[in-house]
Amino acid sequence: MGADDKLEAKGDQLKGKVKEGIGDATNDPGLQAEGSAEQSKGHLKEAVEKVKDAFKKD
């Protein structure tokens, strides 16, 4: 996994977690959903990079 891609994926996950937490604290369902979606985006990017790495090793 490229270091830049890994950091970007983790950054998306962290930003999403923060947004979701703020949405919970302020009772803002829109912000909660946005945070959850951003976390999912980060997880998906991380999974794609892991698949890429698996094919590079062969």
ZADRENVEX-476725 format. One record per atom (N, C-alpha, C): residue number from 0; atom name; x, z, y. Coordinates in nm, 3 decimals, decimal comma, always signed. Example, Ala and Ser with C-alpha at 12.3 -4.5 7.8 and 13.67 -1.06 7.14 Angstrom:
BEGIN
SITE|resi|name|X|Z|Y
SITE|0|N|+1,319|+0,780|-0,569
SITE|0|CA|+1,230|+0,780|-0,450
SITE|0|C|+1,320|+0,780|-0,330
SITE|1|N|+1,285|+0,708|-0,225
SITE|1|CA|+1,367|+0,714|-0,106
SITE|1|C|+1,290|+0,787|+0,003
% end
This chain:
BEGIN
SITE|resi|name|X|Z|Y
SITE|0|N|+0,085|+0,000|-0,117
SITE|0|CA|+0,000|+0,000|+0,000
SITE|0|C|+0,089|+0,000|+0,123
SITE|1|N|+0,064|-0,092|+0,213
SITE|1|CA|+0,141|-0,097|+0,335
SITE|1|C|+0,117|+0,028|+0,418
SITE|2|N|+0,222|+0,079|+0,478
SITE|2|CA|+0,211|+0,202|+0,555
SITE|2|C|+0,111|+0,188|+0,670
SITE|3|N|+0,114|+0,074|+0,737
SITE|3|CA|+0,021|+0,053|+0,849
SITE|3|C|-0,124|+0,051|+0,801
SITE|4|N|-0,147|-0,018|+0,690
SITE|4|CA|-0,283|-0,027|+0,637
SITE|4|C|-0,332|+0,109|+0,589
SITE|5|N|-0,242|+0,184|+0,528
SITE|5|CA|-0,279|+0,318|+0,479
SITE|5|C|-0,315|+0,408|+0,596
SITE|6|N|-0,234|+0,404|+0,702
SITE|6|CA|-0,263|+0,486|+0,819
SITE|6|C|-0,394|+0,445|+0,885
SITE|7|N|-0,419|+0,316|+0,891
SITE|7|CA|-0,543|+0,268|+0,951
SITE|7|C|-0,665|+0,316|+0,871
SITE|8|N|-0,656|+0,309|+0,739
SITE|8|CA|-0,766|+0,354|+0,654
SITE|8|C|-0,789|+0,504|+0,671
SITE|9|N|-0,681|+0,582|+0,672
SITE|9|CA|-0,694|+0,727|+0,690
SITE|9|C|-0,748|+0,759|+0,829
SITE|10|N|-0,706|+0,680|+0,929
SITE|10|CA|-0,755|+0,699|+1,065
SITE|10|C|-0,905|+0,676|+1,075
SITE|11|N|-0,953|+0,571|+1,007
SITE|11|CA|-1,097|+0,544|+1,006
SITE|11|C|-1,172|+0,659|+0,939
SITE|12|N|-1,116|+0,709|+0,830
SITE|12|CA|-1,181|+0,820|+0,761
SITE|12|C|-1,187|+0,944|+0,851
SITE|13|N|-1,077|+0,973|+0,921
SITE|13|CA|-1,072|+1,090|+1,007
SITE|13|C|-1,168|+1,076|+1,125
SITE|14|N|-1,167|+0,959|+1,190
SITE|14|CA|-1,258|+0,937|+1,303
SITE|14|C|-1,403|+0,951|+1,258
SITE|15|N|-1,433|+0,899|+1,140
SITE|15|CA|-1,568|+0,909|+1,088
SITE|15|C|-1,608|+1,053|+1,062
SITE|16|N|-1,516|+1,129|+1,008
SITE|16|CA|-1,542|+1,271|+0,979
SITE|16|C|-1,571|+1,347|+1,108
SITE|17|N|-1,491|+1,318|+1,212
SITE|17|CA|-1,511|+1,384|+1,341
SITE|17|C|-1,646|+1,345|+1,401
SITE|18|N|-1,677|+1,217|+1,400
SITE|18|CA|-1,805|+1,171|+1,455
SITE|18|C|-1,923|+1,233|+1,380
SITE|19|N|-1,910|+1,238|+1,248
SITE|19|CA|-2,018|+1,295|+1,168
SITE|19|C|-2,034|+1,444|+1,201
SITE|20|N|-1,923|+1,514|+1,217
SITE|20|CA|-1,929|+1,657|+1,251
SITE|20|C|-1,991|+1,680|+1,388
SITE|21|N|-1,956|+1,597|+1,485
SITE|21|CA|-2,015|+1,609|+1,618
SITE|21|C|-2,165|+1,577|+1,611
SITE|22|N|-2,200|+1,477|+1,532
SITE|22|CA|-2,341|+1,444|+1,513
SITE|22|C|-2,418|+1,558|+1,451
SITE|23|N|-2,356|+1,627|+1,355
SITE|23|CA|-2,420|+1,744|+1,294
SITE|23|C|-2,438|+1,855|+1,398
SITE|24|N|-2,333|+1,880|+1,476
SITE|24|CA|-2,335|+1,989|+1,574
SITE|24|C|-2,436|+1,963|+1,685
SITE|25|N|-2,453|+1,837|+1,723
SITE|25|CA|-2,543|+1,803|+1,833
SITE|25|C|-2,680|+1,754|+1,784
SITE|26|N|-2,699|+1,756|+1,653
SITE|26|CA|-2,822|+1,709|+1,591
SITE|26|C|-2,853|+1,565|+1,633
SITE|27|N|-2,751|+1,480|+1,624
SITE|27|CA|-2,762|+1,339|+1,661
SITE|27|C|-2,750|+1,254|+1,535
SITE|28|N|-2,863|+1,212|+1,477
SITE|28|CA|-2,858|+1,136|+1,352
SITE|28|C|-2,785|+1,002|+1,366
SITE|29|N|-2,790|+0,942|+1,483
SITE|29|CA|-2,719|+0,815|+1,505
SITE|29|C|-2,569|+0,832|+1,493
SITE|30|N|-2,518|+0,939|+1,553
SITE|30|CA|-2,374|+0,966|+1,547
SITE|30|C|-2,334|+1,008|+1,405
SITE|31|N|-2,420|+1,081|+1,337
SITE|31|CA|-2,394|+1,117|+1,198
SITE|31|C|-2,380|+0,992|+1,112
SITE|32|N|-2,473|+0,899|+1,129
SITE|32|CA|-2,472|+0,776|+1,051
SITE|32|C|-2,349|+0,692|+1,085
SITE|33|N|-2,315|+0,685|+1,213
SITE|33|CA|-2,197|+0,609|+1,255
SITE|33|C|-2,070|+0,668|+1,193
SITE|34|N|-2,061|+0,801|+1,193
SITE|34|CA|-1,946|+0,867|+1,133
SITE|34|C|-1,937|+0,843|+0,984
SITE|35|N|-2,050|+0,850|+0,918
SITE|35|CA|-2,053|+0,827|+0,774
SITE|35|C|-2,011|+0,683|+0,742
SITE|36|N|-2,060|+0,589|+0,821
SITE|36|CA|-2,024|+0,448|+0,800
SITE|36|C|-1,875|+0,426|+0,822
SITE|37|N|-1,819|+0,491|+0,923
SITE|37|CA|-1,677|+0,474|+0,951
SITE|37|C|-1,591|+0,533|+0,838
SITE|38|N|-1,636|+0,645|+0,783
SITE|38|CA|-1,565|+0,703|+0,669
SITE|38|C|-1,569|+0,606|+0,550
SITE|39|N|-1,684|+0,548|+0,525
SITE|39|CA|-1,698|+0,453|+0,414
SITE|39|C|-1,607|+0,333|+0,435
SITE|40|N|-1,598|+0,287|+0,558
SITE|40|CA|-1,510|+0,175|+0,591
SITE|40|C|-1,365|+0,209|+0,558
SITE|41|N|-1,323|+0,331|+0,592
SITE|41|CA|-1,188|+0,374|+0,561
SITE|41|C|-1,162|+0,383|+0,412
SITE|42|N|-1,260|+0,434|+0,338
SITE|42|CA|-1,246|+0,443|+0,192
SITE|42|C|-1,237|+0,304|+0,129
SITE|43|N|-1,317|+0,212|+0,181
SITE|43|CA|-1,314|+0,075|+0,128
SITE|43|C|-1,180|+0,009|+0,155
SITE|44|N|-1,127|+0,025|+0,275
SITE|44|CA|-0,995|-0,032|+0,308
SITE|44|C|-0,888|+0,024|+0,215
SITE|45|N|-0,895|+0,155|+0,190
SITE|45|CA|-0,798|+0,219|+0,102
SITE|45|C|-0,808|+0,163|-0,040
SITE|46|N|-0,929|+0,142|-0,088
SITE|46|CA|-0,949|+0,087|-0,222
SITE|46|C|-0,895|-0,055|-0,232
SITE|47|N|-0,917|-0,135|-0,129
SITE|47|CA|-0,867|-0,273|-0,128
SITE|47|C|-0,715|-0,273|-0,134
SITE|48|N|-0,652|-0,187|-0,059
SITE|48|CA|-0,506|-0,180|-0,059
SITE|48|C|-0,452|-0,137|-0,195
SITE|49|N|-0,522|-0,047|-0,262
SITE|49|CA|-0,479|-0,004|-0,394
SITE|49|C|-0,488|-0,118|-0,495
SITE|50|N|-0,591|-0,200|-0,484
SITE|50|CA|-0,606|-0,316|-0,572
SITE|50|C|-0,492|-0,415|-0,544
SITE|51|N|-0,464|-0,438|-0,417
SITE|51|CA|-0,354|-0,528|-0,381
SITE|51|C|-0,222|-0,479|-0,442
SITE|52|N|-0,198|-0,349|-0,431
SITE|52|CA|-0,075|-0,291|-0,486
SITE|52|C|-0,067|-0,308|-0,637
SITE|53|N|-0,181|-0,293|-0,703
SITE|53|CA|-0,184|-0,307|-0,848
SITE|53|C|-0,142|-0,448|-0,890
SITE|54|N|-0,183|-0,548|-0,815
SITE|54|CA|-0,148|-0,686|-0,848
SITE|54|C|-0,004|-0,718|-0,809
SITE|55|N|+0,049|-0,651|-0,709
SITE|55|CA|+0,187|-0,675|-0,668
SITE|55|C|+0,286|-0,624|-0,772
SITE|56|N|+0,250|-0,519|-0,844
SITE|56|CA|+0,340|-0,459|-0,943
SITE|56|C|+0,357|-0,547|-1,065
SITE|57|N|+0,257|-0,629|-1,096
SITE|57|CA|+0,265|-0,713|-1,216
SITE|57|C|+0,352|-0,833|-1,199
% end
